[in-house]
Amino acid sequence: MIGLWWTVWGWFAVARWWLAVRGRLPWRLMAFLADAHEKRGVLRQVGAVYQFRHIELQRRLANRQR
C-alpha cells in the first residue's frame, strides 16, 4: 500500500477522491465521461482522450466560478 502512494496512479486516486469529496468531480468519473460521449454527444473520444465537441462549452465551464 505504501508503494502505491508514490506512484502516479496513487496520486491520481488521491486527487480523484479529494475532488469528489469537495464536489468538483463526479464520484463515477468514467461512467460520467462515457455518458457525455455516447448518449449526450458533448464529448468526442480521440484515442484514450475525451475532448469537448464545442469550444464555447469548454470555455464557459473553464471560466465558471463556484
All heavy atoms as a GROMACS GRO file, in nm:
protein
  575
    1MET      N    1   0.083  -0.120   0.000
    1MET     CA    2   0.000   0.000   0.000
    1MET      C    3   0.087   0.125   0.000
    1MET      O    4   0.055   0.222  -0.068
    1MET     CB    5  -0.092  -0.004   0.122
    1MET     CG    6  -0.192   0.105   0.125
    1MET     SD    7  -0.308   0.080  -0.009
    1MET     CE    8  -0.414   0.217   0.012
    2ILE      N    9   0.196   0.123   0.074
    2ILE     CA   10   0.283   0.240   0.080
    2ILE      C   11   0.348   0.264  -0.056
    2ILE      O   12   0.362   0.379  -0.099
    2ILE     CB   13   0.390   0.223   0.190
    2ILE    CG1   14   0.322   0.223   0.327
    2ILE    CG2   15   0.495   0.333   0.182
    2ILE    CD1   16   0.412   0.188   0.442
    3GLY      N   17   0.383   0.157  -0.128
    3GLY     CA   18   0.442   0.172  -0.260
    3GLY      C   19   0.346   0.237  -0.358
    3GLY      O   20   0.388   0.312  -0.446
    4LEU      N   21   0.218   0.208  -0.346
    4LEU     CA   22   0.118   0.268  -0.435
    4LEU      C   23   0.111   0.419  -0.416
    4LEU      O   24   0.087   0.493  -0.511
    4LEU     CB   25  -0.020   0.206  -0.409
    4LEU     CG   26  -0.134   0.254  -0.498
    4LEU    CD1   27  -0.105   0.219  -0.643
    4LEU    CD2   28  -0.265   0.193  -0.453
    5TRP      N   29   0.135   0.465  -0.294
    5TRP     CA   30   0.129   0.608  -0.265
    5TRP      C   31   0.226   0.687  -0.351
    5TRP      O   32   0.199   0.798  -0.393
    5TRP     CB   33   0.158   0.631  -0.117
    5TRP     CG   34   0.166   0.775  -0.081
    5TRP    CD1   35   0.280   0.844  -0.056
    5TRP    CD2   36   0.060   0.869  -0.070
    5TRP    NE1   37   0.251   0.975  -0.027
    5TRP    CE2   38   0.115   0.993  -0.035
    5TRP    CE3   39  -0.078   0.860  -0.085
    5TRP    CZ2   40   0.039   1.107  -0.016
    5TRP    CZ3   41  -0.154   0.973  -0.066
    5TRP    CH2   42  -0.096   1.094  -0.032
    6TRP      N   43   0.343   0.631  -0.381
    6TRP     CA   44   0.446   0.704  -0.454
    6TRP      C   45   0.436   0.691  -0.605
    6TRP      O   46   0.515   0.748  -0.678
    6TRP     CB   47   0.584   0.658  -0.408
    6TRP     CG   48   0.606   0.694  -0.265
    6TRP    CD1   49   0.610   0.608  -0.159
    6TRP    CD2   50   0.622   0.825  -0.210
    6TRP    NE1   51   0.627   0.676  -0.042
    6TRP    CE2   52   0.637   0.810  -0.070
    6TRP    CE3   53   0.626   0.953  -0.265
    6TRP    CZ2   54   0.654   0.919   0.014
    6TRP    CZ3   55   0.644   1.060  -0.180
    6TRP    CH2   56   0.657   1.042  -0.042
    7THR      N   57   0.337   0.619  -0.654
    7THR     CA   58   0.320   0.605  -0.798
    7THR      C   59   0.226   0.714  -0.850
    7THR      O   60   0.152   0.777  -0.774
    7THR     CB   61   0.259   0.468  -0.833
    7THR    OG1   62   0.128   0.460  -0.780
    7THR    CG2   63   0.345   0.354  -0.779
    8VAL      N   64   0.228   0.733  -0.980
    8VAL     CA   65   0.136   0.829  -1.042
    8VAL      C   66  -0.008   0.785  -1.019
    8VAL      O   67  -0.095   0.868  -0.994
    8VAL     CB   68   0.167   0.841  -1.193
    8VAL    CG1   69   0.063   0.926  -1.262
    8VAL    CG2   70   0.305   0.898  -1.214
    9TRP      N   71  -0.032   0.654  -1.026
    9TRP     CA   72  -0.166   0.603  -1.004
    9TRP      C   73  -0.216   0.638  -0.863
    9TRP      O   74  -0.332   0.673  -0.844
    9TRP     CB   75  -0.170   0.452  -1.026
    9TRP     CG   76  -0.306   0.396  -1.010
    9TRP    CD1   77  -0.352   0.323  -0.907
    9TRP    CD2   78  -0.417   0.413  -1.099
    9TRP    NE1   79  -0.485   0.291  -0.926
    9TRP    CE2   80  -0.527   0.346  -1.042
    9TRP    CE3   81  -0.435   0.479  -1.220
    9TRP    CZ2   82  -0.651   0.341  -1.103
    9TRP    CZ3   83  -0.560   0.474  -1.280
    9TRP    CH2   84  -0.666   0.407  -1.222
   10GLY      N   85  -0.129   0.627  -0.766
   10GLY     CA   86  -0.167   0.662  -0.629
   10GLY      C   87  -0.205   0.808  -0.615
   10GLY      O   88  -0.306   0.841  -0.553
   11TRP      N   89  -0.126   0.895  -0.674
   11TRP     CA   90  -0.157   1.039  -0.669
   11TRP      C   91  -0.287   1.068  -0.743
   11TRP      O   92  -0.367   1.152  -0.702
   11TRP     CB   93  -0.044   1.121  -0.728
   11TRP     CG   94   0.072   1.130  -0.635
   11TRP    CD1   95   0.190   1.064  -0.644
   11TRP    CD2   96   0.080   1.210  -0.516
   11TRP    NE1   97   0.271   1.097  -0.538
   11TRP    CE2   98   0.206   1.186  -0.458
   11TRP    CE3   99  -0.007   1.297  -0.453
   11TRP    CZ2  100   0.246   1.248  -0.341
   11TRP    CZ3  101   0.032   1.358  -0.336
   11TRP    CH2  102   0.158   1.333  -0.281
   12PHE      N  103  -0.310   0.999  -0.856
   12PHE     CA  104  -0.433   1.016  -0.932
   12PHE      C  105  -0.553   0.975  -0.847
   12PHE      O  106  -0.655   1.045  -0.843
   12PHE     CB  107  -0.427   0.934  -1.060
   12PHE     CG  108  -0.558   0.929  -1.135
   12PHE    CD1  109  -0.605   1.040  -1.203
   12PHE    CD2  110  -0.633   0.813  -1.137
   12PHE    CE1  111  -0.725   1.036  -1.271
   12PHE    CE2  112  -0.753   0.808  -1.205
   12PHE     CZ  113  -0.799   0.920  -1.272
   13ALA      N  114  -0.542   0.861  -0.778
   13ALA     CA  115  -0.652   0.814  -0.694
   13ALA      C  116  -0.681   0.912  -0.581
   13ALA      O  117  -0.798   0.940  -0.551
   13ALA     CB  118  -0.618   0.675  -0.638
   14VAL      N  119  -0.578   0.965  -0.519
   14VAL     CA  120  -0.596   1.063  -0.411
   14VAL      C  121  -0.662   1.190  -0.466
   14VAL      O  122  -0.755   1.244  -0.406
   14VAL     CB  123  -0.462   1.095  -0.343
   14VAL    CG1  124  -0.475   1.214  -0.249
   14VAL    CG2  125  -0.409   0.973  -0.269
   15ALA      N  126  -0.616   1.237  -0.581
   15ALA     CA  127  -0.672   1.359  -0.641
   15ALA      C  128  -0.818   1.338  -0.678
   15ALA      O  129  -0.903   1.426  -0.653
   15ALA     CB  130  -0.592   1.400  -0.763
   16ARG      N  131  -0.851   1.222  -0.736
   16ARG     CA  132  -0.990   1.194  -0.771
   16ARG      C  133  -1.079   1.190  -0.649
   16ARG      O  134  -1.190   1.245  -0.649
   16ARG     CB  135  -0.998   1.058  -0.841
   16ARG     CG  136  -1.037   1.068  -0.984
   16ARG     CD  137  -1.046   0.934  -1.046
   16ARG     NE  138  -1.177   0.876  -1.021
   16ARG     CZ  139  -1.212   0.756  -1.061
   16ARG    NH1  140  -1.128   0.680  -1.124
   16ARG    NH2  141  -1.330   0.711  -1.036
   17TRP      N  142  -1.031   1.124  -0.543
   17TRP     CA  143  -1.108   1.117  -0.420
   17TRP      C  144  -1.130   1.256  -0.362
   17TRP      O  145  -1.240   1.292  -0.324
   17TRP     CB  146  -1.035   1.026  -0.319
   17TRP     CG  147  -1.103   1.021  -0.188
   17TRP    CD1  148  -1.208   0.942  -0.154
   17TRP    CD2  149  -1.074   1.101  -0.073
   17TRP    NE1  150  -1.245   0.967  -0.024
   17TRP    CE2  151  -1.164   1.065   0.029
   17TRP    CE3  152  -0.980   1.198  -0.046
   17TRP    CZ2  153  -1.162   1.124   0.153
   17TRP    CZ3  154  -0.979   1.256   0.079
   17TRP    CH2  155  -1.069   1.219   0.177
   18TRP      N  156  -1.023   1.335  -0.355
   18TRP     CA  157  -1.030   1.469  -0.296
   18TRP      C  158  -1.128   1.558  -0.374
   18TRP      O  159  -1.210   1.629  -0.316
   18TRP     CB  160  -0.891   1.532  -0.291
   18TRP     CG  161  -0.892   1.670  -0.233
   18TRP    CD1  162  -0.870   1.786  -0.301
   18TRP    CD2  163  -0.916   1.708  -0.097
   18TRP    NE1  164  -0.880   1.892  -0.216
   18TRP    CE2  165  -0.908   1.847  -0.090
   18TRP    CE3  166  -0.945   1.636   0.017
   18TRP    CZ2  167  -0.928   1.916   0.028
   18TRP    CZ3  168  -0.964   1.707   0.135
   18TRP    CH2  169  -0.955   1.845   0.139
   19LEU      N  170  -1.120   1.556  -0.505
   19LEU     CA  171  -1.209   1.638  -0.587
   19LEU      C  172  -1.354   1.591  -0.575
   19LEU      O  173  -1.446   1.673  -0.575
   19LEU     CB  174  -1.162   1.637  -0.732
   19LEU     CG  175  -1.032   1.711  -0.757
   19LEU    CD1  176  -0.982   1.685  -0.899
   19LEU    CD2  177  -1.047   1.861  -0.733
   20ALA      N  178  -1.376   1.461  -0.565
   20ALA     CA  179  -1.512   1.410  -0.549
   20ALA      C  180  -1.570   1.449  -0.414
   20ALA      O  181  -1.687   1.487  -0.404
   20ALA     CB  182  -1.514   1.258  -0.567
   21VAL      N  183  -1.491   1.441  -0.310
   21VAL     CA  184  -1.537   1.480  -0.176
   21VAL      C  185  -1.577   1.627  -0.174
   21VAL      O  186  -1.676   1.663  -0.111
   21VAL     CB  187  -1.426   1.452  -0.070
   21VAL    CG1  188  -1.454   1.523   0.060
   21VAL    CG2  189  -1.412   1.303  -0.048
   22ARG      N  190  -1.502   1.709  -0.244
   22ARG     CA  191  -1.531   1.852  -0.246
   22ARG      C  192  -1.639   1.890  -0.347
   22ARG      O  193  -1.674   2.007  -0.360
   22ARG     CB  194  -1.403   1.930  -0.278
   22ARG     CG  195  -1.298   1.903  -0.168
   22ARG     CD  196  -1.184   1.995  -0.174
   22ARG     NE  197  -1.233   2.130  -0.154
   22ARG     CZ  198  -1.165   2.238  -0.188
   22ARG    NH1  199  -1.047   2.226  -0.242
   22ARG    NH2  200  -1.215   2.357  -0.169
   23GLY      N  201  -1.693   1.793  -0.421
   23GLY     CA  202  -1.800   1.820  -0.516
   23GLY      C  203  -1.752   1.880  -0.647
   23GLY      O  204  -1.831   1.937  -0.722
   24ARG      N  205  -1.624   1.865  -0.678
   24ARG     CA  206  -1.568   1.922  -0.801
   24ARG      C  207  -1.556   1.820  -0.913
   24ARG      O  208  -1.518   1.854  -1.025
   24ARG     CB  209  -1.430   1.981  -0.772
   24ARG     CG  210  -1.425   2.079  -0.658
   24ARG     CD  211  -1.477   2.212  -0.694
   24ARG     NE  212  -1.382   2.275  -0.783
   24ARG     CZ  213  -1.400   2.392  -0.840
   24ARG    NH1  214  -1.508   2.458  -0.814
   24ARG    NH2  215  -1.312   2.442  -0.922
   25LEU      N  216  -1.586   1.692  -0.883
   25LEU     CA  217  -1.572   1.584  -0.980
   25LEU      C  218  -1.675   1.478  -0.946
   25LEU      O  219  -1.698   1.451  -0.827
   25LEU     CB  220  -1.431   1.526  -0.969
   25LEU     CG  221  -1.378   1.437  -1.080
   25LEU    CD1  222  -1.358   1.518  -1.208
   25LEU    CD2  223  -1.244   1.378  -1.039
   26PRO      N  224  -1.738   1.415  -1.045
   26PRO     CA  225  -1.833   1.308  -1.014
   26PRO      C  226  -1.763   1.187  -0.950
   26PRO      O  227  -1.648   1.157  -0.984
   26PRO     CB  228  -1.890   1.268  -1.151
   26PRO     CG  229  -1.847   1.372  -1.246
   26PRO     CD  230  -1.730   1.442  -1.188
   27TRP      N  231  -1.832   1.118  -0.862
   27TRP     CA  232  -1.774   1.000  -0.797
   27TRP      C  233  -1.743   0.893  -0.900
   27TRP      O  234  -1.641   0.827  -0.893
   27TRP     CB  235  -1.869   0.944  -0.692
   27TRP     CG  236  -1.862   1.021  -0.564
   27TRP    CD1  237  -1.951   1.116  -0.522
   27TRP    CD2  238  -1.761   1.012  -0.463
   27TRP    NE1  239  -1.910   1.166  -0.401
   27TRP    CE2  240  -1.794   1.103  -0.362
   27TRP    CE3  241  -1.646   0.935  -0.450
   27TRP    CZ2  242  -1.716   1.120  -0.249
   27TRP    CZ3  243  -1.569   0.952  -0.336
   27TRP    CH2  244  -1.604   1.044  -0.238
   28ARG      N  245  -1.831   0.874  -0.995
   28ARG     CA  246  -1.811   0.773  -1.100
   28ARG      C  247  -1.766   0.843  -1.227
   28ARG      O  248  -1.840   0.862  -1.322
   28ARG     CB  249  -1.940   0.696  -1.122
   28ARG     CG  250  -1.980   0.618  -0.996
   28ARG     CD  251  -2.105   0.538  -1.017
   28ARG     NE  252  -2.091   0.458  -1.138
   28ARG     CZ  253  -2.191   0.403  -1.202
   28ARG    NH1  254  -2.312   0.415  -1.156
   28ARG    NH2  255  -2.170   0.333  -1.312
   29LEU      N  256  -1.641   0.884  -1.230
   29LEU     CA  257  -1.588   0.967  -1.338
   29LEU      C  258  -1.598   0.901  -1.475
   29LEU      O  259  -1.643   0.963  -1.571
   29LEU     CB  260  -1.442   1.003  -1.308
   29LEU     CG  261  -1.371   1.087  -1.414
   29LEU    CD1  262  -1.443   1.220  -1.433
   29LEU    CD2  263  -1.226   1.108  -1.376
   30MET      N  264  -1.557   0.776  -1.488
   30MET     CA  265  -1.558   0.711  -1.619
   30MET      C  266  -1.700   0.691  -1.670
   30MET      O  267  -1.725   0.705  -1.790
   30MET     CB  268  -1.483   0.578  -1.614
   30MET     CG  269  -1.335   0.595  -1.584
   30MET     SD  270  -1.251   0.719  -1.688
   30MET     CE  271  -1.260   0.645  -1.848
   31ALA      N  272  -1.795   0.661  -1.582
   31ALA     CA  273  -1.935   0.649  -1.624
   31ALA      C  274  -1.988   0.785  -1.670
   31ALA      O  275  -2.062   0.793  -1.768
   31ALA     CB  276  -2.019   0.595  -1.509
   32PHE      N  277  -1.947   0.891  -1.601
   32PHE     CA  278  -1.987   1.026  -1.639
   32PHE      C  279  -1.933   1.061  -1.778
   32PHE      O  280  -2.006   1.113  -1.864
   32PHE     CB  281  -1.934   1.126  -1.536
   32PHE     CG  282  -1.953   1.269  -1.573
   32PHE    CD1  283  -2.076   1.330  -1.557
   32PHE    CD2  284  -1.847   1.342  -1.624
   32PHE    CE1  285  -2.094   1.463  -1.592
   32PHE    CE2  286  -1.864   1.475  -1.659
   32PHE     CZ  287  -1.988   1.535  -1.643
   33LEU      N  288  -1.806   1.032  -1.803
   33LEU     CA  289  -1.746   1.062  -1.933
   33LEU      C  290  -1.808   0.978  -2.044
   33LEU      O  291  -1.834   1.029  -2.154
   33LEU     CB  292  -1.594   1.039  -1.927
   33LEU     CG  293  -1.516   1.134  -1.840
   33LEU    CD1  294  -1.370   1.091  -1.831
   33LEU    CD2  295  -1.528   1.277  -1.888
   34ALA      N  296  -1.834   0.851  -2.018
   34ALA     CA  297  -1.897   0.765  -2.118
   34ALA      C  298  -2.037   0.816  -2.152
   34ALA      O  299  -2.076   0.818  -2.270
   34ALA     CB  300  -1.904   0.621  -2.067
   35ASP      N  301  -2.114   0.858  -2.053
   35ASP     CA  302  -2.247   0.913  -2.077
   35ASP      C  303  -2.240   1.041  -2.160
   35ASP      O  304  -2.316   1.059  -2.254
   35ASP     CB  305  -2.317   0.940  -1.944
   35ASP     CG  306  -2.455   0.998  -1.963
   35ASP    OD1  307  -2.542   0.925  -2.014
   35ASP    OD2  308  -2.475   1.116  -1.928
   36ALA      N  309  -2.146   1.128  -2.126
   36ALA     CA  310  -2.131   1.254  -2.201
   36ALA      C  311  -2.089   1.227  -2.345
   36ALA      O  312  -2.126   1.302  -2.436
   36ALA     CB  313  -2.029   1.344  -2.132
   37HIS      N  314  -2.017   1.121  -2.367
   37HIS     CA  315  -1.971   1.088  -2.502
   37HIS      C  316  -2.077   1.013  -2.582
   37HIS      O  317  -2.115   1.056  -2.691
   37HIS     CB  318  -1.843   1.003  -2.493
   37HIS     CG  319  -1.803   0.938  -2.621
   37HIS    ND1  320  -1.770   1.010  -2.733
   37HIS    CD2  321  -1.790   0.808  -2.655
   37HIS    CE1  322  -1.739   0.926  -2.830
   37HIS    NE2  323  -1.751   0.803  -2.785
   38GLU      N  324  -2.127   0.903  -2.527
   38GLU     CA  325  -2.214   0.814  -2.603
   38GLU      C  326  -2.358   0.861  -2.612
   38GLU      O  327  -2.419   0.853  -2.718
   38GLU     CB  328  -2.211   0.674  -2.540
   38GLU     CG  329  -2.074   0.609  -2.548
   38GLU     CD  330  -2.061   0.488  -2.460
   38GLU    OE1  331  -2.161   0.449  -2.395
   38GLU    OE2  332  -1.951   0.432  -2.455
   39LYS      N  333  -2.413   0.909  -2.503
   39LYS     CA  334  -2.555   0.941  -2.500
   39LYS      C  335  -2.585   1.088  -2.528
   39LYS      O  336  -2.686   1.120  -2.588
   39LYS     CB  337  -2.615   0.901  -2.366
   39LYS     CG  338  -2.612   0.752  -2.344
   39LYS     CD  339  -2.674   0.714  -2.213
   39LYS     CE  340  -2.661   0.564  -2.195
   39LYS     NZ  341  -2.678   0.523  -2.058
   40ARG      N  342  -2.498   1.176  -2.482
   40ARG     CA  343  -2.528   1.318  -2.494
   40ARG      C  344  -2.452   1.389  -2.605
   40ARG      O  345  -2.489   1.498  -2.646
   40ARG     CB  346  -2.502   1.386  -2.360
   40ARG     CG  347  -2.583   1.321  -2.249
   40ARG     CD  348  -2.576   1.392  -2.120
   40ARG     NE  349  -2.629   1.312  -2.013
   40ARG     CZ  350  -2.757   1.296  -1.986
   40ARG    NH1  351  -2.847   1.354  -2.059
   40ARG    NH2  352  -2.795   1.221  -1.884
   41GLY      N  353  -2.345   1.329  -2.652
   41GLY     CA  354  -2.270   1.386  -2.764
   41GLY      C  355  -2.194   1.514  -2.731
   41GLY      O  356  -2.159   1.590  -2.820
   42VAL      N  357  -2.168   1.538  -2.604
   42VAL     CA  358  -2.096   1.659  -2.563
   42VAL      C  359  -1.946   1.641  -2.580
   42VAL      O  360  -1.874   1.736  -2.611
   42VAL     CB  361  -2.128   1.693  -2.415
   42VAL    CG1  362  -2.050   1.812  -2.367
   42VAL    CG2  363  -2.277   1.717  -2.400
   43LEU      N  364  -1.899   1.518  -2.564
   43LEU     CA  365  -1.756   1.488  -2.577
   43LEU      C  366  -1.733   1.398  -2.697
   43LEU      O  367  -1.821   1.322  -2.738
   43LEU     CB  368  -1.705   1.416  -2.452
   43LEU     CG  369  -1.717   1.488  -2.320
   43LEU    CD1  370  -1.670   1.397  -2.207
   43LEU    CD2  371  -1.639   1.617  -2.320
   44ARG      N  372  -1.613   1.403  -2.752
   44ARG     CA  373  -1.571   1.307  -2.853
   44ARG      C  374  -1.447   1.237  -2.798
   44ARG      O  375  -1.373   1.293  -2.717
   44ARG     CB  376  -1.541   1.374  -2.986
   44ARG     CG  377  -1.425   1.469  -2.982
   44ARG     CD  378  -1.399   1.529  -3.117
   44ARG     NE  379  -1.297   1.632  -3.101
   44ARG     CZ  380  -1.290   1.739  -3.171
   44ARG    NH1  381  -1.376   1.761  -3.267
   44ARG    NH2  382  -1.195   1.827  -3.149
   45GLN      N  383  -1.427   1.115  -2.843
   45GLN     CA  384  -1.314   1.038  -2.794
   45GLN      C  385  -1.212   1.026  -2.905
   45GLN      O  386  -1.241   0.980  -3.014
   45GLN     CB  387  -1.360   0.900  -2.748
   45GLN     CG  388  -1.253   0.824  -2.675
   45GLN     CD  389  -1.305   0.697  -2.613
   45GLN    OE1  390  -1.416   0.653  -2.644
   45GLN    NE2  391  -1.227   0.638  -2.527
   46VAL      N  392  -1.089   1.067  -2.873
   46VAL     CA  393  -0.977   1.057  -2.966
   46VAL      C  394  -0.872   0.970  -2.897
   46VAL      O  395  -0.802   1.017  -2.807
   46VAL     CB  396  -0.919   1.196  -3.001
   46VAL    CG1  397  -0.804   1.182  -3.097
   46VAL    CG2  398  -1.027   1.286  -3.056
   47GLY      N  399  -0.867   0.843  -2.935
   47GLY     CA  400  -0.779   0.750  -2.864
   47GLY      C  401  -0.830   0.731  -2.723
   47GLY      O  402  -0.945   0.696  -2.701
   48ALA      N  403  -0.743   0.755  -2.626
   48ALA     CA  404  -0.782   0.740  -2.486
   48ALA      C  405  -0.824   0.872  -2.423
   48ALA      O  406  -0.846   0.880  -2.303
   48ALA     CB  407  -0.665   0.681  -2.407
   49VAL      N  408  -0.837   0.976  -2.504
   49VAL     CA  409  -0.863   1.111  -2.454
   49VAL      C  410  -1.003   1.155  -2.494
   49VAL      O  411  -1.047   1.132  -2.606
   49VAL     CB  412  -0.759   1.210  -2.512
   49VAL    CG1  413  -0.788   1.351  -2.468
   49VAL    CG2  414  -0.619   1.167  -2.474
   50TYR      N  415  -1.072   1.220  -2.401
   50TYR     CA  416  -1.200   1.282  -2.431
   50TYR      C  417  -1.178   1.430  -2.457
   50TYR      O  418  -1.101   1.495  -2.388
   50TYR     CB  419  -1.298   1.268  -2.314
   50TYR     CG  420  -1.352   1.128  -2.297
   50TYR    CD1  421  -1.303   1.043  -2.200
   50TYR    CD2  422  -1.456   1.083  -2.379
   50TYR    CE1  423  -1.354   0.916  -2.183
   50TYR    CE2  424  -1.508   0.956  -2.363
   50TYR     CZ  425  -1.457   0.873  -2.266
   50TYR     OH  426  -1.508   0.747  -2.250
   51GLN      N  427  -1.247   1.484  -2.559
   51GLN     CA  428  -1.238   1.626  -2.592
   51GLN      C  429  -1.379   1.682  -2.603
   51GLN      O  430  -1.472   1.612  -2.644
   51GLN     CB  431  -1.167   1.647  -2.726
   51GLN     CG  432  -1.026   1.599  -2.730
   51GLN     CD  433  -0.967   1.612  -2.870
   51GLN    OE1  434  -1.039   1.620  -2.970
   51GLN    NE2  435  -0.836   1.614  -2.877
   52PHE      N  436  -1.394   1.810  -2.569
   52PHE     CA  437  -1.524   1.875  -2.588
   52PHE      C  438  -1.549   1.893  -2.737
   52PHE      O  439  -1.458   1.924  -2.813
   52PHE     CB  440  -1.525   2.014  -2.522
   52PHE     CG  441  -1.542   2.008  -2.374
   52PHE    CD1  442  -1.433   2.020  -2.290
   52PHE    CD2  443  -1.667   1.990  -2.317
   52PHE    CE1  444  -1.448   2.016  -2.153
   52PHE    CE2  445  -1.684   1.985  -2.180
   52PHE     CZ  446  -1.574   1.997  -2.098
   53ARG      N  447  -1.671   1.873  -2.778
   53ARG     CA  448  -1.706   1.895  -2.919
   53ARG      C  449  -1.719   2.044  -2.950
   53ARG      O  450  -1.697   2.086  -3.062
   53ARG     CB  451  -1.838   1.826  -2.953
   53ARG     CG  452  -1.827   1.678  -2.961
   53ARG     CD  453  -1.956   1.622  -3.020
   53ARG     NE  454  -1.953   1.478  -3.021
   53ARG     CZ  455  -1.904   1.405  -3.120
   53ARG    NH1  456  -1.852   1.463  -3.225
   53ARG    NH2  457  -1.905   1.274  -3.112
   54HIS      N  458  -1.756   2.123  -2.851
   54HIS     CA  459  -1.780   2.266  -2.873
   54HIS      C  460  -1.687   2.348  -2.786
   54HIS      O  461  -1.690   2.339  -2.664
   54HIS     CB  462  -1.927   2.299  -2.840
   54HIS     CG  463  -2.024   2.210  -2.911
   54HIS    ND1  464  -2.050   2.223  -3.045
   54HIS    CD2  465  -2.098   2.106  -2.867
   54HIS    CE1  466  -2.137   2.131  -3.081
   54HIS    NE2  467  -2.168   2.058  -2.974
   55ILE      N  468  -1.607   2.430  -2.848
   55ILE     CA  469  -1.507   2.511  -2.776
   55ILE      C  470  -1.574   2.610  -2.682
   55ILE      O  471  -1.521   2.639  -2.574
   55ILE     CB  472  -1.411   2.581  -2.875
   55ILE    CG1  473  -1.292   2.640  -2.801
   55ILE    CG2  474  -1.482   2.687  -2.956
   55ILE    CD1  475  -1.199   2.538  -2.744
   56GLU      N  476  -1.691   2.662  -2.718
   56GLU     CA  477  -1.760   2.757  -2.632
   56GLU      C  478  -1.804   2.694  -2.501
   56GLU      O  479  -1.795   2.757  -2.396
   56GLU     CB  480  -1.881   2.819  -2.704
   56GLU     CG  481  -1.844   2.924  -2.804
   56GLU     CD  482  -1.766   3.039  -2.742
   56GLU    OE1  483  -1.803   3.086  -2.633
   56GLU    OE2  484  -1.666   3.080  -2.803
   57LEU      N  485  -1.848   2.569  -2.505
   57LEU     CA  486  -1.884   2.499  -2.382
   57LEU      C  487  -1.761   2.480  -2.294
   57LEU      O  488  -1.765   2.502  -2.173
   57LEU     CB  489  -1.947   2.363  -2.414
   57LEU     CG  490  -1.979   2.274  -2.294
   57LEU    CD1  491  -2.078   2.343  -2.201
   57LEU    CD2  492  -2.031   2.140  -2.341
   58GLN      N  493  -1.650   2.442  -2.354
   58GLN     CA  494  -1.526   2.424  -2.278
   58GLN      C  495  -1.484   2.556  -2.213
   58GLN      O  496  -1.449   2.558  -2.095
   58GLN     CB  497  -1.416   2.375  -2.371
   58GLN     CG  498  -1.285   2.354  -2.298
   58GLN     CD  499  -1.176   2.302  -2.390
   58GLN    OE1  500  -1.202   2.268  -2.505
   58GLN    NE2  501  -1.056   2.295  -2.340
   59ARG      N  502  -1.490   2.664  -2.286
   59ARG     CA  503  -1.452   2.795  -2.230
   59ARG      C  504  -1.546   2.836  -2.116
   59ARG      O  505  -1.502   2.888  -2.014
   59ARG     CB  506  -1.454   2.901  -2.339
   59ARG     CG  507  -1.339   2.891  -2.433
   59ARG     CD  508  -1.342   3.004  -2.533
   59ARG     NE  509  -1.236   2.986  -2.630
   59ARG     CZ  510  -1.248   3.011  -2.758
   59ARG    NH1  511  -1.361   3.058  -2.808
   59ARG    NH2  512  -1.145   2.992  -2.839
   60ARG      N  513  -1.674   2.813  -2.136
   60ARG     CA  514  -1.772   2.852  -2.033
   60ARG      C  515  -1.751   2.773  -1.904
   60ARG      O  516  -1.755   2.828  -1.794
   60ARG     CB  517  -1.913   2.833  -2.085
   60ARG     CG  518  -2.016   2.882  -1.991
   60ARG     CD  519  -2.147   2.896  -2.060
   60ARG     NE  520  -2.234   2.972  -1.973
   60ARG     CZ  521  -2.306   3.073  -2.011
   60ARG    NH1  522  -2.300   3.113  -2.136
   60ARG    NH2  523  -2.383   3.136  -1.928
   61LEU      N  524  -1.726   2.643  -1.916
   61LEU     CA  525  -1.702   2.561  -1.797
   61LEU      C  526  -1.571   2.596  -1.731
   61LEU      O  527  -1.560   2.593  -1.608
   61LEU     CB  528  -1.706   2.412  -1.835
   61LEU     CG  529  -1.842   2.357  -1.876
   61LEU    CD1  530  -1.828   2.216  -1.926
   61LEU    CD2  531  -1.941   2.365  -1.761
   62ALA      N  532  -1.471   2.632  -1.809
   62ALA     CA  533  -1.341   2.666  -1.754
   62ALA      C  534  -1.347   2.798  -1.677
   62ALA      O  535  -1.275   2.816  -1.578
   62ALA     CB  536  -1.237   2.676  -1.864
   63ASN      N  537  -1.433   2.888  -1.719
   63ASN     CA  538  -1.442   3.020  -1.655
   63ASN      C  539  -1.546   3.026  -1.544
   63ASN      O  540  -1.565   3.130  -1.483
   63ASN     CB  541  -1.474   3.127  -1.759
   63ASN     CG  542  -1.358   3.149  -1.852
   63ASN    OD1  543  -1.243   3.134  -1.814
   63ASN    ND2  544  -1.388   3.181  -1.976
   64ARG      N  545  -1.616   2.916  -1.520
   64ARG     CA  546  -1.721   2.912  -1.419
   64ARG      C  547  -1.663   2.929  -1.280
   64ARG      O  548  -1.565   2.867  -1.244
   64ARG     CB  549  -1.797   2.780  -1.428
   64ARG     CG  550  -1.920   2.777  -1.342
   64ARG     CD  551  -1.995   2.652  -1.367
   64ARG     NE  552  -1.921   2.541  -1.306
   64ARG     CZ  553  -1.976   2.425  -1.276
   64ARG    NH1  554  -2.102   2.404  -1.305
   64ARG    NH2  555  -1.906   2.331  -1.220
   65GLN      N  556  -1.725   3.014  -1.201
   65GLN     CA  557  -1.682   3.039  -1.064
   65GLN      C  558  -1.774   2.964  -0.969
   65GLN      O  559  -1.893   2.959  -0.988
   65GLN     CB  560  -1.686   3.189  -1.032
   65GLN     CG  561  -1.599   3.271  -1.122
   65GLN     CD  562  -1.452   3.243  -1.100
   65GLN    OE1  563  -1.409   3.224  -0.988
   65GLN    NE2  564  -1.377   3.239  -1.207
   66ARG      N  565  -1.718   2.914  -0.860
   66ARG     CA  566  -1.801   2.849  -0.757
   66ARG      C  567  -1.814   2.939  -0.640
   66ARG      O  568  -1.734   3.008  -0.596
   66ARG     CB  569  -1.738   2.719  -0.714
   66ARG     CG  570  -1.778   2.611  -0.809
   66ARG     CD  571  -1.762   2.476  -0.743
   66ARG     NE  572  -1.822   2.383  -0.834
   66ARG     CZ  573  -1.894   2.283  -0.795
   66ARG    NH1  574  -1.916   2.261  -0.671
   66ARG    NH2  575  -1.947   2.201  -0.880
   0.00000   0.00000   0.00000
